[in-house]
Amino acid sequence: QGGRSAEPRAAAVSSSGAAAEMPTFVLNTNLSRSNIPEVLGEELTSLLSKELGKPQEYIAVHIVPDQIMHFGGSTEPCALVSLSSIGKIGAKQNKHYTPLLFDLVNKHLHISPKRMYIVFQNLDACDVGWNKTTFA
């Protein structure tokens, strides 16, 4: 993917001393806000921390309800998800994360795995800013 290594790499440290532990998980769905349980964000944070091996305090989960979405020509419940991280993203890891994430989303939102995509993005430390600097 654009010359980026799919292998896990050691966490970079920014000038602030923080390890590059910045995973972001964004879930867009056509479900209404009233159908999104608060516990979903908490459980996603916990699962991502455990599976990515990164502290919870650096994980950002953004759930975006009430979207106008069509999947396969239908407006039945669906989701588009992205998981971005500096490292810990690659062919082997993604295959491991995929069923865990699909199962957790399905458990809380009842969205069929056939109506959801997850896009994994392995980011370079220089492409992520935090606390007035980048992680490079």
C-alpha positions as CSV (number, residue, x, y, z in Angstrom):
1,Q,0.0,0.0,0.0
2,G,1.9,3.0,-1.3
3,G,5.3,1.6,-0.1
4,R,4.2,1.4,3.5
5,S,5.2,-1.7,5.3
6,A,2.5,-4.1,6.4
7,E,4.7,-5.3,9.2
8,P,4.1,-4.1,12.7
9,R,6.7,-1.5,13.8
10,A,7.9,-0.1,17.0
11,A,5.9,2.9,18.3
12,A,7.4,6.2,17.4
13,V,7.8,8.8,20.1
14,S,6.9,12.4,19.6
15,S,8.8,15.4,20.9
16,S,6.2,15.4,23.7
17,G,7.3,11.9,24.7
18,A,4.0,10.2,23.9
19,A,4.2,6.9,22.1
20,A,2.5,6.8,18.7
21,E,-0.5,4.9,19.9
22,M,-3.2,6.8,17.9
23,P,-5.7,4.3,16.5
24,T,-8.9,5.8,15.2
25,F,-12.1,3.8,14.5
26,V,-14.8,5.6,12.6
27,L,-18.2,3.9,12.1
28,N,-20.7,5.5,9.8
29,T,-24.2,4.0,9.9
30,N,-27.7,4.8,8.7
31,L,-29.1,3.7,12.1
32,S,-30.6,6.5,14.2
33,R,-28.7,7.8,17.3
34,S,-31.4,6.2,19.5
35,N,-30.3,2.8,18.3
36,I,-26.6,3.2,19.3
37,P,-25.9,2.0,22.8
38,E,-23.3,4.0,24.8
39,V,-21.6,0.8,25.7
40,L,-20.6,0.2,22.0
41,G,-17.9,3.0,22.2
42,E,-16.6,1.6,25.4
43,E,-16.4,-2.0,24.2
44,L,-14.8,-0.9,20.9
45,T,-12.2,1.0,22.8
46,S,-11.4,-1.9,25.0
47,L,-11.3,-4.4,22.1
48,L,-9.0,-2.2,20.0
49,S,-6.7,-1.6,22.9
50,K,-6.4,-5.3,23.6
51,E,-6.0,-6.4,20.0
52,L,-3.7,-3.5,18.8
53,G,-1.7,-3.6,22.0
54,K,-2.2,0.2,22.5
55,P,-3.3,2.1,25.6
56,Q,-7.0,3.0,25.7
57,E,-6.2,6.7,26.3
58,Y,-4.9,7.0,22.8
59,I,-7.8,5.3,21.0
60,A,-10.4,7.5,19.4
61,V,-13.8,5.9,18.5
62,H,-16.2,8.0,16.4
63,I,-19.7,6.6,15.8
64,V,-21.6,8.6,13.2
65,P,-25.3,7.7,13.1
66,D,-28.2,9.0,11.0
67,Q,-26.3,8.9,7.7
68,I,-28.0,8.7,4.3
69,M,-26.5,5.4,3.2
70,H,-27.3,2.7,0.6
71,F,-25.5,-0.6,0.5
72,G,-26.2,-2.9,-2.4
73,G,-29.0,-0.6,-3.5
74,S,-30.8,-1.0,-0.2
75,T,-31.3,1.4,2.8
76,E,-31.5,-1.5,5.2
77,P,-29.1,-1.0,8.2
78,C,-25.5,-0.9,7.1
79,A,-22.2,0.5,8.1
80,L,-18.9,1.8,6.6
81,V,-16.0,1.6,9.0
82,S,-12.4,2.7,8.9
83,L,-9.6,1.6,11.3
84,S,-6.5,3.7,11.1
85,S,-3.3,3.2,13.1
86,I,0.4,3.8,13.1
87,G,1.5,0.2,12.7
88,K,-0.4,-2.9,13.8
89,I,-2.2,-2.9,10.4
90,G,-1.4,-5.5,7.8
91,A,-2.7,-8.6,6.0
92,K,-2.3,-11.0,8.9
93,Q,-3.5,-8.5,11.6
94,N,-6.5,-7.4,9.5
95,K,-7.7,-10.9,9.0
96,H,-7.6,-11.4,12.8
97,Y,-9.4,-8.0,13.6
98,T,-12.1,-8.4,11.0
99,P,-14.3,-11.1,12.6
100,L,-13.9,-9.5,16.1
101,L,-15.0,-6.1,14.9
102,F,-17.9,-7.5,12.8
103,D,-19.1,-9.5,15.7
104,L,-19.0,-6.6,18.2
105,V,-20.8,-4.2,15.8
106,N,-23.4,-6.9,15.0
107,K,-23.9,-7.7,18.7
108,H,-24.9,-4.0,19.4
109,L,-26.3,-2.7,16.1
110,H,-27.6,-5.9,14.6
111,I,-26.0,-5.0,11.2
112,S,-25.3,-8.0,9.1
113,P,-21.6,-8.6,8.2
114,K,-22.8,-8.7,4.6
115,R,-23.9,-5.0,4.9
116,M,-20.7,-3.6,6.3
117,Y,-17.2,-2.8,5.1
118,I,-14.1,-2.2,7.2
119,V,-11.2,-0.3,5.5
120,F,-7.9,-0.6,7.3
121,Q,-5.3,2.1,7.0
122,N,-1.7,1.8,8.1
123,L,-0.4,5.3,8.7
124,D,3.1,6.7,8.7
125,A,4.0,8.5,12.0
126,C,4.8,11.7,10.0
127,D,1.3,11.8,8.6
128,V,-0.4,12.1,12.1
129,G,-0.5,15.2,14.2
130,W,-1.2,15.3,17.9
131,N,-0.5,17.8,20.7
132,K,1.0,20.4,18.3
133,T,3.5,18.0,16.6
134,T,3.5,14.8,14.6
135,F,4.4,11.3,15.8
136,A,7.5,11.3,13.6
